[in-house]
Amino acid sequence: MSAAALPAGWYAASAAPLPPQPALEGRVRADVCILGAGYTGLSAALDLAEAGYRVVVLEAERIGWGASGRNGGQAIVGYGCEMDTLEGLVGREAARTLFDLSREAMDLLRARIARHGIACDWRDGHAHVPIRPRQERALRAGIVEMAERYGYPLEWWDRARLREVLASERYLGAMYDANSGHLHPLEYAFGLARAALAAGVRIHEGSRVTALVHGARPRLRTARGEVEADFAVLAGNAWLRGVAPELESRVMPVGTYIAATAPLGAARATALIRNGMAVADVNWALDYFRLSRDHRLLFGGRASYSSLPPPNLRGTMRRRIRAVFPQLSGVPIEYLWGGYVDISLNRAPHWGRLAPNVYFAQGFSGHGVATTGLAGRLIAEAIRGQSGRLDLFARIPHAPFPGGRLLRTPLLVLAMAWYKLRDALW
Ligand SMILES: Cc1cc2nc3c(=O)[nH]c(=O)nc-3n(C[C@H](O)[C@H](O)[C@H](O)COP(=O)(O)OP(=O)(O)OC[C@H]3O[C@@H](n4cnc5c(N)ncnc54)[C@H](O)[C@@H]3O)c2cc1C
């Protein structure tokens, strides 16, 4: 997939544009230099600028050009891995603290939208839906576990209850979370950027960092300039391309795609999802969908582990939409786009420091809409001298993908083939 060739689709077509920011020219000094103007980098930049730091953000493309401007918009409490996985990695007590922090991430998201007046179509409500009895059993057990171990309320909806709000026969029920929800991803990214700019952050677009030089004052180089700062923050997701190989070996870019149908009209759209919630199934290669404000179905799915666009993507997406909503079979797809999710081997967040003055956050594993805000905040706290909460995440062990850069994709494809087969059969 040539990322630059992929339009950001309906999001770019529907968001009020942000004025372009100038590329970096020459040498600049700052307190903090941040690589990447997605949610993670902008969140850190905003907090630091509000605390009085001089912050420069270097963005290779445009603000929100990465996953933050392309994603499914589903803001969900928790992380990309199960809580059982985190318990195994850091112990039960620390896992409980990490879960509480994911709730804080959701509060932070809502608070920032309110405080900065970010118009990004926030809607409450999210459902995870099972297709197989095995998945239903796991979700129902998960609801009990989340209540007993984490004090987090989730509802189980049986098939009839779900059918009252979702016009699909595909699912056996739903695990409903009233506290999670969804938003317009690019408008949220632009809103964070506007707040950061207003707080004094300098953002340079078209300024790819080609090298990070470690030292007492790290330096980030671009083709036409260099920033020297007390601290550097790497918030480049799956796009670093050689700047920090030790980080890149621990995430795998996985392509995922979203289709926006033609507008369905208010009545037809509302009849599909009456309560306006976001929905995601729990297959390994999952489908996720919701409605847009102009009454389209935004439907995501079709993971791809190659760097080429999947063959007949449009036909595949049409088939997947039909499997959920056969009543939409004649409706055209108007926009189709994709992006990379940065998955870590254990799907747990990979946040921490590369050196005492170089911080990073990656490995959101398809679960970054809410947690990126927290990652940026915890990095800002650490730079301000309070590293306790970031250190909780830095304790999570992360192995490189087996096979290195060349073989990690074929090995993952094999693993994925197994999980897809399992979802198809059991
Ligand atoms: C199609 C899709 C659907 C998704 N759906 C969901 C969802 O529904 N819910 C959910 O929670 N998560 C979802 N995600 C994941 C979520 O979008 C990400 O976890 C999150 O946006 C990551 O934010 P970020 O700021 O870390 O990275 P990004 O938004 O990718 O930002 C990184 C930025 O760094 C820049 N950059 C990289 N390298 C350099 C360099 N060398 N120099 C300068 N700049 C550089 C890039 O250009 C980019 O703009 C989805 C992702 C995709 C792609």
The ligand as a MOL file (V3000), in Angstrom:
LIG
                    3D

  0  0  0     0  0            999 V3000
M  V30 BEGIN CTAB
M  V30 COUNTS 53 58 0 0 0
M  V30 BEGIN ATOM
M  V30 1 C -7.8950 2.2880 9.1600 0
M  V30 2 C -7.6700 2.3500 10.6500 0
M  V30 3 C -8.7260 2.1420 11.5140 0
M  V30 4 C -8.5310 2.2350 12.8920 0
M  V30 5 N -9.6090 2.1610 13.7130 0
M  V30 6 C -9.4730 2.3920 15.0400 0
M  V30 7 C -10.6270 2.4550 15.8690 0
M  V30 8 O -11.7600 2.3710 15.4200 0
M  V30 9 N -10.4230 2.6350 17.2130 0
M  V30 10 C -9.1780 2.7750 17.7440 0
M  V30 11 O -9.0570 2.9490 18.9650 0
M  V30 12 N -8.0730 2.7980 16.9590 0
M  V30 13 C -8.1950 2.6110 15.6280 0
M  V30 14 N -7.0790 2.6590 14.8270 0
M  V30 15 C -5.7690 2.9400 15.4340 0
M  V30 16 C -5.5850 4.4340 15.7740 0
M  V30 17 O -5.9960 5.2050 14.6830 0
M  V30 18 C -4.1100 4.6910 16.1120 0
M  V30 19 O -3.7420 3.8770 17.2010 0
M  V30 20 C -3.8070 6.1380 16.4640 0
M  V30 21 O -4.3630 7.0470 15.5560 0
M  V30 22 C -2.2900 6.3250 16.5330 0
M  V30 23 O -2.0110 7.6880 16.6960 0
M  V30 24 P -0.4960 8.1790 16.6320 0
M  V30 25 O -0.4980 9.6280 16.8730 0
M  V30 26 O 0.3250 7.3350 17.5590 0
M  V30 27 O -0.0300 7.7980 15.1600 0
M  V30 28 P -0.4230 8.4740 13.7390 0
M  V30 29 O -1.7540 9.0720 13.7710 0
M  V30 30 O -0.1460 7.4500 12.6950 0
M  V30 31 O 0.5920 9.6550 13.6110 0
M  V30 32 C 1.9640 9.4520 13.3840 0
M  V30 33 C 2.4460 10.6150 12.5530 0
M  V30 34 O 3.8690 10.5970 12.5590 0
M  V30 35 C 4.2840 10.9960 11.2930 0
M  V30 36 N 5.6560 10.4720 11.1100 0
M  V30 37 C 6.0530 9.1870 11.0870 0
M  V30 38 N 7.3540 9.0800 10.8840 0
M  V30 39 C 7.8140 10.3400 10.7810 0
M  V30 40 C 9.0960 10.8910 10.5800 0
M  V30 41 N 10.1950 10.1270 10.3900 0
M  V30 42 N 9.2220 12.2270 10.5800 0
M  V30 43 C 8.1380 13.0320 10.7790 0
M  V30 44 N 6.8980 12.5560 10.9440 0
M  V30 45 C 6.7420 11.2180 10.9540 0
M  V30 46 C 3.2900 10.3810 10.3320 0
M  V30 47 O 3.2500 11.0690 9.0940 0
M  V30 48 C 1.9980 10.5320 11.1090 0
M  V30 49 O 1.2790 11.7000 10.7780 0
M  V30 50 C -7.2270 2.5180 13.4380 0
M  V30 51 C -6.1600 2.7110 12.5640 0
M  V30 52 C -6.3580 2.6350 11.1920 0
M  V30 53 C -5.2000 2.8780 10.2800 0
M  V30 END ATOM
M  V30 BEGIN BOND
M  V30 1 1 1 2
M  V30 2 1 2 3
M  V30 3 2 2 52
M  V30 4 2 3 4
M  V30 5 1 4 5
M  V30 6 1 4 50
M  V30 7 2 5 6
M  V30 8 1 6 7
M  V30 9 1 6 13
M  V30 10 2 7 8
M  V30 11 1 7 9
M  V30 12 1 9 10
M  V30 13 2 10 11
M  V30 14 1 10 12
M  V30 15 2 12 13
M  V30 16 1 13 14
M  V30 17 1 14 15
M  V30 18 1 14 50
M  V30 19 1 15 16
M  V30 20 1 16 17
M  V30 21 1 16 18
M  V30 22 1 18 19
M  V30 23 1 18 20
M  V30 24 1 20 21
M  V30 25 1 20 22
M  V30 26 1 22 23
M  V30 27 1 23 24
M  V30 28 2 24 25
M  V30 29 1 24 26
M  V30 30 1 24 27
M  V30 31 1 27 28
M  V30 32 2 28 29
M  V30 33 1 28 30
M  V30 34 1 28 31
M  V30 35 1 31 32
M  V30 36 1 32 33
M  V30 37 1 33 34
M  V30 38 1 33 48
M  V30 39 1 34 35
M  V30 40 1 35 36
M  V30 41 1 35 46
M  V30 42 1 36 37
M  V30 43 1 36 45
M  V30 44 2 37 38
M  V30 45 1 38 39
M  V30 46 1 39 40
M  V30 47 2 39 45
M  V30 48 1 40 41
M  V30 49 2 40 42
M  V30 50 1 42 43
M  V30 51 2 43 44
M  V30 52 1 44 45
M  V30 53 1 46 47
M  V30 54 1 46 48
M  V30 55 1 48 49
M  V30 56 2 50 51
M  V30 57 1 51 52
M  V30 58 1 52 53
M  V30 END BOND
M  V30 END CTAB
M  END
